[in-house]
Amino acid sequence: MELKATRMEKADGVGTIWLNRPHRQNAWTGRMHTEYRWCLNQLDGDADVGVIVITGTGRGFCVGGDAEALSQHAERGAYDPGTAPDLATPGYGVAEEFDAPFACHFGLAKPIIAAINGPAAGVGLALACFTDLRFAVPGAKLTTAHGKLNLPAEYGLSWILPRLAGLARANDLLLTSRVFTTDEAAELGIINELVAADGLITRTHEYARNLIETVSPNALRQTRWQIYRDLTASPADSVLRSEALANDMMAEPDYAEGVAAFREKRKPRWAPRRTTKAIRRLDSESP
């Protein structure tokens, strides 16, 4: 595959995927999603690779969905992933509950580590949270983002964040969609280690090589699968429900308003809140 939105490197047993749209702070697109899964598939199946690292080029890790794509969803009134029909399926087939975007990280045969080099929002934060370990530069901004665009928590964040940070603290991040930093994330247990920007990749690769050198490949593989199977709940259900909700909510006026406010850098003007009675009536009319 010709890589335009990502790039891939291998050295000393470590495979690194770079989200590579630095002019957009690596904002997520269908092309990036397609390439990302292809790269994961390649590295997971490569006998010379023992650990996979994900990072971003330039100043950002991944600032969420690309603004142009968000606008197109608003115009369409529905979600279009923009992905190729023959998406690679890395990590699929190990356990049914892993067979969904980002949840598939859990089905990989190798550890996956995020090196968060800058801001991460929405889908970018979800990607990082579904890795095994997270190293990050101090002071980078993070946000779940969805609430300010009239969307549900994206890509299983409602499943993974309570498991990383605890329910009460995750609720704060999910319900407010506020901006927090990697420093706070480290205090919450979301980030494993803060590393100065000029040493982030070196430190992450060093950690990865130590895993390769000190732990057997099958012990890493089986332990990872134990960990994620033993969480009992299904991350795939969370991801797939969030995708269905996103499709429904993109047809609502508040999604178009959220996108417009985001692009115009102003406060959104939400539609009047529905009464509980109206909400229940709408629910009863749903198929």
Disulfide bonds with the S-S distance in Angstrom:
none
